[in-house]
Amino acid sequence: MRELRLKGQGLRTLPDAAYEHADTLELLDLSGNALDTLPRDLHRFRRLRILFASDNRFTELPACLGDCPALEMVGFRSNAIAHVPADALPARLRWLILTDNAIAHLPSTLGERPRLQKLMLAGNHLSALPESLRGAPALELLRIAANRFE
């Protein structure tokens, strides 16, 4: 199985049955649930390229994302995320969607992701962006409306 969509099922944890597909899963959609954490061993999904967890209860971008070797698209829109730890940013990150959260600061290492193309940050509490984004060679789209920029 390459895709697993568990949208709107009221999940509070990732079901153990999902690990049956750890060697083949490329897309995991957990949107519209009641999740506030992800398992530390998420890296077992070694081919996982896309993870969506919008409309959940996260207050922090899970650090375990940074351990996922193939992860390149991350979407956590409309949660309550206030903290984005540097170690939560996967090395192969291309798309980061954090629209409509409560983020006031981003890690300085964000611009050090050489494949970063799309960065969606509208609807947060940002007043500045990391200086490192100036050196993001592949950045094509940056959405920052509805923040606290002067």
Phi, psi and chi 1 to 4 in degrees:
 res  aa     phi    psi   chi1   chi2   chi3   chi4
   1 MET       -  131.1  175.5 -177.8  -68.5      -
   2 ARG  -100.1  -24.3  -66.9  178.1   55.9 -162.0
   3 GLU  -130.1  138.2  -64.1 -175.8    6.2      -
   4 LEU  -134.6  116.5 -179.1   57.4      -      -
   5 ARG  -113.9  113.5  -62.4  178.2 -169.4  -86.5
   6 LEU  -118.9   47.9  -61.0  170.8      -      -
   7 LYS   -75.1  139.3  -65.1  171.1   71.7  168.7
   8 GLY    57.2   40.7      -      -      -      -
   9 GLN  -109.9    8.2  -62.7 -174.2   15.1      -
  10 GLY    70.1   21.1      -      -      -      -
  11 LEU   -65.1  139.7  -61.0  174.8      -      -
  12 ARG  -108.4  -18.1  -66.7 -178.1 -176.3  -90.5
  13 THR  -142.3  160.2   60.0      -      -      -
  14 LEU   -72.2  124.2 -178.7   64.9      -      -
  15 PRO   -62.1  140.1  -16.6   26.3      -      -
  16 ASP   -57.6  -31.4  -70.9  -21.7      -      -
  17 ALA   -61.3  -22.8      -      -      -      -
  18 ALA   -62.7  -30.1      -      -      -      -
  19 TYR   -68.3  -13.3  -74.5   96.9      -      -
  20 GLU   -63.4  -19.7  -65.4  172.3   13.7      -
  21 HIS  -111.1   19.9  -49.4  -70.5      -      -
  22 ALA   -60.4  -28.0      -      -      -      -
  23 ASP   -86.5  -13.0  -67.8  -27.1      -      -
  24 THR  -124.2  -19.5   57.9      -      -      -
  25 LEU   -65.2  129.1 -160.5   64.4      -      -
  26 GLU  -114.7  -26.5  -66.1 -178.8   15.6      -
  27 LEU  -130.7  129.3 -179.4  146.9      -      -
  28 LEU  -128.9  118.6  178.8   58.1      -      -
  29 ASP  -113.8  112.3 -169.8  -13.0      -      -
  30 LEU  -113.3   19.7  -60.4  168.8      -      -
  31 SER   -63.7  150.3  -62.2      -      -      -
  32 GLY    70.5   34.8      -      -      -      -
  33 ASN  -117.3 -158.8  -76.1  -68.1      -      -
  34 ALA  -121.2   33.8      -      -      -      -
  35 LEU   -78.5  142.3  -61.8  165.6      -      -
  36 ASP  -129.9   -4.3   58.7    7.5      -      -
  37 THR  -146.3  164.0   61.3      -      -      -
  38 LEU  -124.3  154.2  -70.3  175.7      -      -
  39 PRO   -65.2  143.7   13.1  -17.8      -      -
  40 ARG   -61.6  -26.6  -72.1 -175.5  176.3 -174.0
  41 ASP   -92.9   28.1   63.7   -9.9      -      -
  42 LEU   -58.6  -24.7 -166.7   69.2      -      -
  43 HIS   -61.3  -14.2   60.9   87.0      -      -
  44 ARG   -62.6  -23.5  -71.1  175.1   45.6 -163.6
  45 PHE   -81.0   76.0  -66.6   93.8      -      -
  46 ARG   -68.8  -16.9   57.6 -174.7 -179.6   83.1
  47 ARG  -104.7    2.9  -68.6 -172.7 -178.0 -163.8
  48 LEU   -62.6  116.8 -174.4   64.5      -      -
  49 ARG  -106.0  -30.0  -66.9 -177.2  -43.5  104.4
  50 ILE  -130.5  128.1  -57.8  166.0      -      -
  51 LEU  -133.3  122.0  174.7   66.2      -      -
  52 PHE  -115.2  130.0  -64.8  128.4      -      -
  53 ALA  -141.8   43.9      -      -      -      -
  54 SER   -73.1  157.9  -63.0      -      -      -
  55 ASP    55.2   52.9  -61.0  -54.2      -      -
  56 ASN  -125.3 -153.5  -84.4  -76.8      -      -
  57 ARG  -122.2   25.9  -61.8  179.2 -178.8  165.9
  58 PHE   -68.2  137.8  -69.7   93.4      -      -
  59 THR  -110.6  -10.2   57.8      -      -      -
  60 GLU  -143.5  139.9  178.2  173.3  -66.0      -
  61 LEU   -67.5  123.2 -166.5   64.4      -      -
  62 PRO   -61.1  128.3  -22.1   32.9      -      -
  63 ALA   -62.2  -26.5      -      -      -      -
  64 CYS   -62.3  -18.8   63.8      -      -      -
  65 LEU   -61.9  -35.9  -60.3  175.9      -      -
  66 GLY   -65.7  -17.0      -      -      -      -
  67 ASP   -91.6   -3.2  -64.1  -30.8      -      -
  68 CYS   -84.1  113.2  -64.8      -      -      -
  69 PRO   -65.6  -28.4   22.8  -30.2      -      -
  70 ALA  -108.3   -3.5      -      -      -      -
  71 LEU   -65.2  124.8 -167.9   58.5      -      -
  72 GLU  -132.1  -15.8   55.0 -173.8   27.0      -
  73 MET  -126.0  120.6  -67.1  176.3   68.4      -
  74 VAL  -127.5  124.6  174.3      -      -      -
  75 GLY  -129.3  112.9      -      -      -      -
  76 PHE  -128.5   55.1  -81.0   72.5      -      -
  77 ARG   -74.5  145.9 -178.8 -179.9   43.2   81.0
  78 SER    54.9   55.1  -61.1      -      -      -
  79 ASN  -114.7 -148.5  -82.2  -85.3      -      -
  80 ALA  -128.8   34.2      -      -      -      -
  81 ILE   -67.6  122.3  -64.2  173.7      -      -
  82 ALA  -113.1  -18.3      -      -      -      -
  83 HIS  -128.7  131.6 -178.6   59.5      -      -
  84 VAL  -121.1   97.1  178.5      -      -      -
  85 PRO   -70.3  146.4    4.0    0.3      -      -
  86 ALA   -58.6  -36.9      -      -      -      -
  87 ASP   -75.5   -1.7   54.6   -4.1      -      -
  88 ALA   -86.2   -6.3      -      -      -      -
  89 LEU   -92.7  110.3  -56.8  172.4      -      -
  90 PRO   -62.4  147.6  -16.3   27.0      -      -
  91 ALA   -61.0  -33.2      -      -      -      -
  92 ARG   -95.0   15.4  -62.7 -179.9   52.8   87.3
  93 LEU   -54.3  126.1 -173.2   63.5      -      -
  94 ARG  -114.5  -42.7  -78.8 -170.7   22.1 -136.3
  95 TRP  -124.5  131.8  -71.6   22.8      -      -
  96 LEU  -130.6  116.7 -179.0   58.9      -      -
  97 ILE  -115.5  107.1  -55.7  161.9      -      -
  98 LEU  -127.0   30.9  -64.0  173.9      -      -
  99 THR   -62.1  144.2  -54.4      -      -      -
 100 ASP    58.2   59.1  -62.5  -35.5      -      -
 101 ASN  -127.7 -152.3  -80.9  -72.3      -      -
 102 ALA  -130.3   36.0      -      -      -      -
 103 ILE   -80.0  125.3  -58.2  164.6      -      -
 104 ALA  -105.1  -26.0      -      -      -      -
 105 HIS  -139.1  147.2  -57.9  -77.7      -      -
 106 LEU  -117.4  151.5  -67.8  166.1      -      -
 107 PRO   -66.0  144.3   19.1  -26.0      -      -
 108 SER   -63.9  -19.5   60.8      -      -      -
 109 THR   -81.8   -2.5   55.6      -      -      -
 110 LEU   -56.1  -43.4 -179.2   58.7      -      -
 111 GLY   -72.6   -4.6      -      -      -      -
 112 GLU   -89.1   10.7  -63.1  171.5    9.3      -
 113 ARG   -94.8  100.3  -60.3  -58.3 -178.8  -93.5
 114 PRO   -63.9  -18.7   20.4  -28.1      -      -
 115 ARG   -96.9   -0.5  -57.8  179.5   75.9 -138.9
 116 LEU   -60.4  118.1 -175.1   63.4      -      -
 117 GLN  -111.4  -44.3  -70.0  177.9  -63.2      -
 118 LYS  -126.4  128.7  -63.9 -175.7 -176.0 -167.5
 119 LEU  -131.5  109.2 -176.0   55.3      -      -
 120 MET  -107.4  108.7  -46.6  -60.0 -135.0      -
 121 LEU  -126.9   11.7  -59.9  168.3      -      -
 122 ALA   -60.2  147.7      -      -      -      -
 123 GLY    74.1   40.2      -      -      -      -
 124 ASN  -122.8 -158.1  -80.8  -74.2      -      -
 125 HIS  -118.5   27.5  -58.3  175.2      -      -
 126 LEU   -73.3  139.7  -64.6  166.7      -      -
 127 SER  -120.4   -7.3   59.3      -      -      -
 128 ALA  -154.5  159.3      -      -      -      -
 129 LEU  -113.9  154.6  -66.8  173.1      -      -
 130 PRO   -61.3  137.4  -16.6   25.8      -      -
 131 GLU   -57.6  -29.8 -168.9   67.1   30.3      -
 132 SER   -62.9  -19.7   63.7      -      -      -
 133 LEU   -65.1  -21.5  -77.4  176.5      -      -
 134 ARG   -60.8  -28.6  -70.1 -179.3 -172.5 -101.9
 135 GLY  -100.3   14.1      -      -      -      -
 136 ALA   -81.2   99.6      -      -      -      -
 137 PRO   -65.7  -26.2   26.0  -32.4      -      -
 138 ALA  -102.7   -0.8      -      -      -      -
 139 LEU   -63.1  119.6 -169.6   60.1      -      -
 140 GLU  -111.3  -31.8  -61.6  171.6   -4.9      -
 141 LEU  -138.3  127.6 -179.9   61.9      -      -
 142 LEU  -132.6  117.1  175.3   63.6      -      -
 143 ARG  -111.9  116.4  -68.4 -144.8  170.6  132.3
 144 ILE  -131.7   16.1   55.9  172.8      -      -
 145 ALA   -61.3  160.2      -      -      -      -
 146 ALA    57.7   47.6      -      -      -      -
 147 ASN  -121.4 -156.0  -87.1  -74.9      -      -
 148 ARG  -117.9   33.8  -63.5 -179.6  177.2  166.2
 149 PHE   -73.0  145.2  -65.9  102.9      -      -
 150 GLU   -98.6      -  -70.0 -173.9   15.6      -
